[in-house]
Amino acid sequence: MNILRNGELEITYHCGVRMTERHIDMLDVEHALYSGVILRNPIWDAEHENWKYRVESSDIEGVTLTVIVVVDEAEQLLRLVTVF
């Protein structure tokens, strides 16, 4: 994904809270994004008028990690919505 390599990552407030609660840091998230797969169809979020993608992978220690992201191609931005 070109945006992941050359664009920016934006962490939503909700995602930041979940990362803290679950002891997940950016290294874990980046590992999951680079090594993960999208196994489900994207979900349309009518409230925010965007598609949410579920990236399934693991953190750097091999623990299962799922990252929900929104891709903003125009801004070259990958918005991190939540992690679990």
C-alpha positions as CSV (number, residue, x, y, z in Angstrom):
1,M,0.0,0.0,0.0
2,N,1.6,3.2,-1.2
3,I,-0.1,5.3,1.5
4,L,1.4,3.2,4.2
5,R,4.9,3.7,2.8
6,N,4.7,7.3,1.7
7,G,1.7,8.9,3.4
8,E,0.8,9.7,6.9
9,L,-0.8,7.8,9.7
10,E,-3.4,9.5,11.9
11,I,-4.5,8.0,15.2
12,T,-8.1,8.9,16.1
13,Y,-8.8,9.7,19.8
14,H,-10.7,6.4,20.1
15,C,-7.8,4.4,18.7
16,G,-5.3,6.1,21.0
17,V,-7.4,5.2,24.0
18,R,-7.7,1.6,22.9
19,M,-4.0,1.4,22.2
20,T,-3.3,2.5,25.8
21,E,-5.8,0.2,27.3
22,R,-4.5,-2.8,25.4
23,H,-0.8,-1.9,25.7
24,I,-0.4,-1.6,21.9
25,D,2.2,0.7,20.5
26,M,2.9,2.1,17.0
27,L,5.5,-0.6,16.3
28,D,2.8,-3.2,16.9
29,V,0.3,-1.3,14.7
30,E,2.9,-0.8,11.9
31,H,3.8,-4.5,12.0
32,A,0.2,-5.4,11.7
33,L,-0.4,-3.1,8.8
34,Y,2.6,-4.2,6.8
35,S,2.1,-7.9,7.4
36,G,-1.7,-8.1,7.7
37,V,-4.4,-9.1,5.3
38,I,-7.9,-7.9,4.6
39,L,-10.1,-10.9,4.8
40,R,-13.5,-9.2,4.9
41,N,-15.2,-6.7,2.6
42,P,-14.9,-3.1,3.7
43,I,-17.8,-1.6,5.6
44,W,-19.4,1.6,4.6
45,D,-19.7,4.2,7.4
46,A,-22.6,6.4,6.4
47,E,-22.0,8.8,9.3
48,H,-18.5,9.6,8.2
49,E,-19.0,8.8,4.5
50,N,-16.0,6.5,4.2
51,W,-15.0,2.8,3.9
52,K,-13.5,1.0,6.9
53,Y,-11.1,-1.8,6.4
54,R,-10.3,-4.5,8.9
55,V,-6.6,-5.5,8.7
56,E,-6.0,-8.8,10.5
57,S,-2.5,-9.8,11.6
58,S,-0.4,-9.9,14.8
59,D,1.7,-7.6,16.8
60,I,5.5,-7.8,16.9
61,E,5.3,-10.5,19.6
62,G,3.0,-12.7,17.5
63,V,-0.2,-11.9,19.4
64,T,-3.3,-11.5,17.2
65,L,-4.0,-7.9,16.4
66,T,-6.8,-6.3,14.3
67,V,-6.6,-2.7,13.1
68,I,-9.5,-0.9,11.6
69,V,-8.5,1.8,9.2
70,V,-9.9,4.4,6.8
71,V,-8.0,5.2,3.7
72,D,-8.0,8.8,2.4
73,E,-6.3,8.7,-0.9
74,A,-6.7,12.4,-1.7
75,E,-4.8,13.3,1.5
76,Q,-2.4,10.3,1.4
77,L,-3.6,9.5,4.9
78,L,-4.3,6.2,6.7
79,R,-6.6,6.9,9.7
80,L,-6.4,4.4,12.5
81,V,-9.9,4.0,13.8
82,T,-9.4,1.3,16.5
83,V,-7.3,-1.7,17.4
84,F,-8.2,-5.0,19.2
